[in-house]
Amino acid sequence: MTPQSSSSGETLDVILVHLLPLLLAAATSVKALVSRWRLLHSKLVLLQTSLSEASLARNSLSNPLFIDLVFSLHSTLQKLHTLSSRCLDPSLPSGRLLLQSDLDIATSSLTLHLQDLSLLLKSGLLSHQQDSPHAIVLPVPGPTASKADIALFIRDAFARLQIGNLDIKLKALDSLLDILQSDPAKLSPVVTAEGDVTVLLRLLDLSTHSHLIDRAASVVSLLTTSSASSCHAVFNEGGLGPLLRLIESGSVTARHRAAAAVEAITVDPSRAWAISAYGGITVLINACRSGSGSPSSLQSLVVSSLKNVASLEDVRIAIFEEGGIPVLIRLLTSDSMDAQKSSALCLWSLASAGGDEMCVAIIHESGLSRLLQLLYSASDQELQENALRAIHALSVLPTAAKSLSSSPLFFSRLSEFISRGGINNFSCQQIATSLVAVLSPSDDIKKSMVPCMSPLVKMLEVSKPVVMQETASRALVSLLDVKSNRKELVKDEKSLTRLVKMLDPCNDQISKRPVVAVVLALTSIGGNGARKRLMETGASQFLQQLAESEVAGAKKALQRLSGSRLKNLFLLGRN
């Protein structure tokens, strides 16, 4: 036994054998402040029971937290003993108010000691033999440590966070960070299960020491970003409020950690409502404003949170009312690509689900031109896709549609997306095709898009989703409105053969209506060459069968082909 353990053992005996019996007797015999001493009596009885239980734990006197608590208890009980003597005289010569104040202070100290003792008893730490009795915290368990050892380590760290002084709390947080960083995904759920998340969240209070806040924010950030269950635990314990306050007023380190945690929390759409409930939209938008002092890395995390929750109508309204649209548009030119991606997606959510008012506001703030600049300059495919989504959502406005329809550069880029194809480019190809289908470019622009007609024909072969076939068909029909484009497609042997094969009723994986619409466009006025080639490739027999099945447009297409054949026979007869 160490000298400190021996001394604490003696002090514990003094408390149990001498001080507590004296105080219990005094509490029932005082003549002044009787009601306060009755309350104290119940606390002293509880202390006697708990302290006796702790003294029986085999390693209590080797636990530094318990040793410190014993000495603190001895000091508090000594003060109470002195106060009890003063309360024996009903005349209170030293003054009632002063005595009452002193007694209340001592009672509060005793209450805190009882809470600490209860925590130590519940944690099981007093029955554990420490390898290093003088260590401020337990050594971090190694990779081969048992679940029991890890659980004990976590409970010990959380006990020190509640009982220890500043240095002990900082060491405990460092230990938690060490163990979490060794395997975040595996150990985060263990920390939230064995520890007390509310203790961590209380340390995020802005009145706490700044070093504690920074380290606690780092622990909470790891918990939220490492596993779904630990993130859920932080959210359920009310973590969003303190984290938002940190983003608003914390140190640079704390703001980053808090922003990462909020982003992780908002990934789950079911939590989006909480951002508004905590007044978080204002906080997040302000953190992204020019002049906020927020570095681009922080703004990237914050705008990602906005993007995560922008699907909720209340959030979209709040973003609009808080002046968030110009803030998001400014972030399109951020030096952080992640911030650009998230702001573009957030604008897409606002434009696609927020109605015309949102779209008008975005265009009024030069949002469309900024998105186009981003589309033209970006080399990252995801960034291009996000910008294209937002542009597509804005195109529902006539003013935006008119502006886009008159831009050769924009359609050149759309043509590239359609022609590029591939799995990685699938989304961009779909969006670009949809834009070609709904916009009204000039004939000259349509002529420039000849290279993308063959890829559009290939898109008709995709069986799912059907909407993709229909969109590709409408885009092709728009381009085939130009006579020279019809001639170019007819010259493309592979594309024409594909079209005819898709008409075959036996090919039931492909919707026939979109294909027939393209055939109709090919056989329009001045399309004699196309009709002839379609006849030669056997399209008429398939159209006949489709007409009998009442496929929309098949009968009209067949009539055009038949009319062409009769005309040719008539001309031959005259010759």
Order of alpha helices (4+ residues) and beta strands (2+ residues): alpha-alpha-alpha-alpha-alpha-alpha-alpha-alpha-alpha-alpha-alpha-alpha-alpha-alpha-alpha-alpha-alpha-alpha-alpha-alpha-alpha-alpha-alpha-alpha-alpha-alpha-alpha-alpha-alpha-alpha-alpha-alpha-alpha-alpha
